[in-house]
Structures are given as C-alpha cells and as structure tokens.
C-alpha cells in the first residue's frame, strides 16, 4: 500500500522512496494524496507523487468504496454530492461524514484531486493543448481547471508544463499515449493470458503481447491498445474521436487490466471490466454454453453491435448496449432467452451494474433472472471490482 509522508515544517508531501530525510516528529502520514492536499500540503517537486498508483484506505467500508467507484466513472463531473449520495440511498451530510472519517476528504475534494493529478500527468506526458487537457481531465471549464491546479500544485497549468522533464514526454506515432502506473508486483503475462482467453470476437484481440479493443464514445468509434511499459507501468495508446473525458476512458482501462491493488493480497490482481453490461453478458454465456461461448458472442456482436471500420486486428464492432440487445437480439434457446431477460432488466434499471448497490444486492438481482446462476452473478460482481 502506498503511504504518503507529509512534513509539517515544509508543507510538502512525498511518496515512499523520496530522498528527503525529515525528522520523524515532523512527519504526518496519509493514505491518499487528496487527504494530504485537503490538510494543506503540496506535492513534492522531486519525487512527484502524482505519477504513482495509489490505494484506498484499508478500513474504508464498502459504501465508501462504492461511492469512489461512482466518482471514478464521472458522477461528480455533472452532478453534486447530493446527487451522489442519493444514488447510494444516503444524505449528502452522512456521505461527507463517512468520507471525512475514513479518507480525510470530502467526495468533492477526492474527485478534484483525481482530476488535477490526471491533468498533471497529461501536462507532463502529452502535447495536448491546455484547453484539451482541462476537458480531458473532467473539468467543466478552464476557470475551474486553472483554480484547481493552483490550489493543488501551487502553479498554473502553463508553469507546470514548462517544468516537465525531458524524459516525460511520450513521443508516439499516432494516438494519445499514457503511462498506467501500478504498484509492483504485477504479472502482465498472466493478465494478458486471461484477457486473450476471454476476448469477445470482433470487439477484443490479443497479439504480440498487446491487448486491443474497439470502443464507442457517444456513437463514435475508438481503439484502445494496452501493453507493457516499464517496471512500474503499462502503456495505454488511445485513438479517440475527441479528448473530452479521457480521464474516464483511462480509469476504465485501468480497471480492465486489474491495476487497482488488492491490499490484503498485493501480488494478486483481479481482471476488471471495460463495460459492465458486456461483462454480465459474457459471464452468462460462458456459464450456460462454455464450449460455444466464442461463437455465440461473435454472432451476438455481429447482429447487434455497433460496426466500426478501419481498426484492423480483427476488430469490427463495439459491444451493444442493453437497450440495443433487448430490442434486436434473437439468440438461440436458453442462452438467447436469458440474455434477452438480462438486457431488459438492465435497460429498465432493475439490475444496476454501476456500483451503486452492494455486492449482495447485485447478486440477488442477477440470480432472480431465469437462467443466471449464482456462479455467474458472483463472477460479474468480482469483475466489477466488488473486492
């Protein structure tokens, strides 16, 4: 687990391994960079803690973890803490109290810190304009972006870009390339073997150690490529129709390849999911028809997926939405009937795959659908990061 050390006499916080040697009595520790910032500390310019992967406090209850998952998906980009609390069945006051007690920050402070740190990496690694970076990081305006960067890093975005190091810039032939930091150990070979074994024909492919998938953003096609980068990071190359909200594409890709650390078992990583509905469909098909799963999934994608052209690597479609599958899919026998029922329940909001509900509530909702086993339901829950 990453623990950040903040020095009271300097007002600076550092990541583990920083060369600074403060007196122990002057050091205060935090498990979140957002908590250190909320307490008034700023990031060290030498060790740059915004460039490492972080974790959530060990003792954070499931409700807080579910709220964090919703924040990561962008709930607070267009809504406030009251709306977030309502999704979880709480009052905003109670949610803020839980965040302060367990994380040392409010939900808004947590979201702002994540946006600011992602923006700082884009300022270092990419040549995107400052305006593009603001919206790629989930900020609603340039004014909001500039204010947050000054509050978190004590500098303007222009000053931060001018300060980047020669080795930071990611020179790439096409696409936006980003480092995906992780806390070692991490077994990319084992992860990519799992992804290859579960790849949906036409949507995903694995070749030469690179995972690729077709995606659709508001109906426009895109391509993601994930591969090895270094001892503490993977590389994500994103070919997207626009840069707005790239932070959420990045977070979903991070979840997909299991980068969030399981604190109790740091050597084990659980593969996540790009699309929750896609994961549920795949789990049901592989449970009901394991030997025919690839054929069924391939036909489903061809008949109801969004066609994409020119991506190569065998990628031809983005996975369909629940609404599309419910309206258009007519699959064979019991598998088809179960997928129709699943799609209709998700489309109607009776089964929520966004992390707002507890693990047991999600599992119970899934197994009420005829044909969905408890094994498949719990597989879905595990892939959706209910850890």
N, C-alpha and C positions, 0 to 999 in steps of 0.2 A: 504494500500500500504506500502511496506517495504522501509524505507528510512535509508540509512547508514550514520553514523556520522564519519567524519574523523577529527583527531586532528592534527593541523599543527605543534605543538611543539613536538609531539612524532612520527609523520609519520605513525600512526596506524588508521585504520577504524574499526568501531564496528557496530553490528546490534542493533536494539531497545532493551532496557531492560538490556544492559550490565551494570555492576556495576561501570564502570569507570565514574568519575564525572569531566570532564574537564571544564575550563572556557568557557562560551558561545562565547566570542570573538575569541577563538582559534579553533572553530568548523566550518567545512565546510560540507555540506550535499550532498549526491549523491543518485540517484535512482537506479543505477546499480553498482554492485561490480566491474565490468570491468572498469567503469569510474573512480572509486576511485583508482584502480590499475594503470590506464593509467596516473593519476595525480601524481603517485609516492608513494601512501600509501600502506601499507601491512596489511593483516588481523590480527585482534586481536587474541591472543592465548587463551584468557579467554572465549570469547563468540562465537568464531568460526563461523563467518558469512557465511561460505561456506556450513553450514548444514541447512540453512533455505531456503524456497522458495522465489524467487524474482519476480519482475514485470517489465514491460517495461514502460518507461516514459509516463505520461498521455497524453502529447501533441504530441507524435510521430505520424506522418502521416501514412496513410495506406501503402504507398510504402515502408517505413522503416519496418513496421510490416511484410509485405510480404517478404522482404529481410531476416528478422530474422527467419521466418518460413523456408526459404530455407537453412539458415545456420544451423538451428537445425536438418534438415534432412541430413546434412553432405555435402552440396555442396562444402564447402571450405576444406574438407578433401583431395580432389584430384584435386582441381582447385584453381584459384586465384581470387582476387577481380574483375578483368576484366571480367572473365567468369560469375561471379555472376551478375555483372552489365548488361552484355549482355542478361542474362535470363530475366531481368526486363526492357529491352529496354533503358538502360541508359549508360552513360560513367562511367568508374571507378572513375574518378575525381569527377563527380557530386554525385555519390553514397557515396563516402567518405565524401564529404562536408555535405550531409544530415545526415549521422551518427554522425559526429562531432557536428553539430548544435543541434541535438535532443537527442543524447545519450552521447555525450562527448567521444566517442571512434570511431575507425575505424572498419569496418567489421572484419578485421583480428584480431584486439585486442579483439573484442567481442567473436569471435569463440575460440581464445586461452584461454580466461578466463573461458569459459564454460567447455572446455576440462580439464583445470587444476583443477577446482573445483570439477568436477565429479571424476577425478583421486584421489583427496584428500579424498573424501568420500570412494572410494574403498580401499585406503590405511588404513583408519580407520576401515571400517566395514568388509572387506573380508580378506581372506588369500591367494588371488591370488598373484602370483609372481609379482615382479615389472615390468618385461617384459610384462607379460599378461596385467597388468593394463595400461601400455603405449598404447598398441594397442586397448584394450577395450575402452579407452577414446578418440580414434580417432586420436592419434598422429601417424605420419608416420615413426618415428624412435625413438630409445632410446635416441639418442643425442638430438633430438628436445624436447622430453619429459623432460629430465633432465634440459635442458636450461629453458624451460617454468616454471617448478616447482621452480627453483631457482629464476627466475625473479618475480613470483607471490607471493611465500611464503618465499623467502629468505633462503630456506633449500633444501637439496637434498631429493629425494623420500625416501631413506633409513632413513635419520634423521626424516622425517615426520612420517614414520611407527613406529619408535622407540618411538615416542612421543604420540602415541594414548593412549586413556584412557581405563581402564579395561572394562567399560560398553559399549564401542563402538563395539567391535567385535560381529558380528551376527553369533551365533552358530546355525547351521541348519542341518537337516538330508536330505542331497541331495539338489542340485541346488545352485544357487547364490542368496542370499537374500539381498535386498537393501531397505533402507528406502526411501519412496517417500514423501518428505516434502510438506506440504501445509500451507497456512495462514488461520487459523480459521476465521469464521465458515465454516464447510464443512459437508454436510449431506450424509454420506456413504450409509445409508439405502435407501434414495431416489435415489441415483445414481445406486445402485445395482438393485433396482426395475426396473429402466429404462433399464438397460443392460439385465436383465432377460426377459423383455417383448420384446426386440429386438434381442435376441440371435439367431444366424443362426444355425439351427440343424446340428450337426456334426462338426461344427467349434468352437462354443462357448457353455459354460454351466455355470449355476449359482447354487450352492448348499451350504447350511450351511454358508451363508454369504461370500463365496469365489467366485470370478469370474475367470474362466479359459478359455483359448483359445489355439487352435493349430496354429502354425505359421510355415513358411518355410523360411529358410535363404539360398539363393543360392541352393535351391532344397533339403536341408537337414531339417528334421522336428525338431520342438522345442515345448515347452509348457511354457506358462506363467500363473502364479497364482497371483491374487491381492486380498488382504483382509485387514481388519482393523489392525492398528499397535499401535497407541497411539493418544494423544490429538492433535498432530500436524503432524502426518504422517500415511500413509498407508505402507504396506509391499508388495514388489514385489519379488516373487520367480521365477527365470528364469532357465529353463532346456534347455540348448542350445548346438548345435553341436560344437561351438567354441566361444571364448570370443572376438574376434576382432570386434570392432564396437558396443560393448554393450551399449555405450552411446546413440546410435540412437534407439536401442530397448527400452531403458529406457525412452527416450524422447517421443517416440510414445505411450508407455504405459501411460505416464503422460497425454498426450493429450487425450487419450481414456477415461480416468476416470475424465476428466474435472478439473484437478488440477490448470491449469493457471487461475489466478484471473481476474474476470471482475471488473475493478477498480471502475466503476460507481455503480455497484450493488454487493458488496463483498459477500453477502450471497447466490448469485445465481451462479451455475456452469453449464455450457453447456457441455453435453457429446461430446467428440470429436470422432476420428476415428482411428482405427489401420491401415486400408488400405483405401485410398481414393476411389479406384475403387469399392471395396467391399461396401463402404457406398453409393456410387451412385447407384449401382445395387439394394441394399436393399431399398433405398428410392423410386426408380421407381416401384419395385414390390409391396411394401406396399401401394403405391398410386393407382396403377392400379387394384390390386386384394387384398384388405386388409384382407378379410376373408380366402383367400387361400395362403397368403404370406408364412407362415412357410412351407407348403407342397411344394410350388414351389421352394423356396430357398433350401430346403433339397434335392429335386431332382436335382437341378442345381449343388449343391456341389458334390453329388454322381456321376454325369455323367461327370463333368469337373474338379473337384477339385483334388488336389494332395493327394493321400492316405497316411495316417500316421498310424503306428501301435504301440500298446503298451502304449498309453497315458491314456487310461481309461476315466472315467467321461463322456462317450458318445462322446468323441472327436475322429473323424475318418479321417478328411480331413483338409487340408489347403485350403483357398479360391483360386479359379483360377485367373490367370492374365487376362487382357483384351485380349491379343493375343490368349490365350487358349480358352477363351469363344467365341471369334469371330469365331474361326476355328471349334469348336466342339459342341457348344450348339445349340440344336434344340428344343426350348421350345414351349409351346402351344400358339396359337393365337396371340393376340395383345401384350401380355406380352413378348412372345418369339421374335416377330419382333422388339419390342422396345429395348430389351436387346441386340439383335444382332447389331442393329444400333448404340447403345451406345458403345458397345465393339469395333466396327470397328472405330468409331470416336476417341475414346481414344487411341487405338492402333496406329492410323495414326497420332496422335499428334494434331488433330483438336480441341479436348477438352482436356485442360490441368488441371489436378487436383493437381498439385504440389504446388499451392500457388503463382506461379509467376505472375498470372494475377489478375486483380481487381475482386471484387465481381460481379460487373455488367457485366463484360466481360465473366466471368464464367457462370453466369445465362443465359446470351444471347446465349452462345454457346450450353448450355444444352437444352434450350427450342426450338432451331432450329431442334432438333431431334424429329421426329414424335412420339408422344406418351408420351413425357416428359413434364409434366405440370410445370407451374411456381412455384406452391407449392412444388413439388418435388425438383426442381432446387434450390430453396432457402433453403430447408431443407439440401441439400447437402452442400451448401455454409456455413451454420451455423455450421454444424458438422466438417467442415474442418477449423474451428477456424477463420473464417472471422467475427470478433467481432467488 
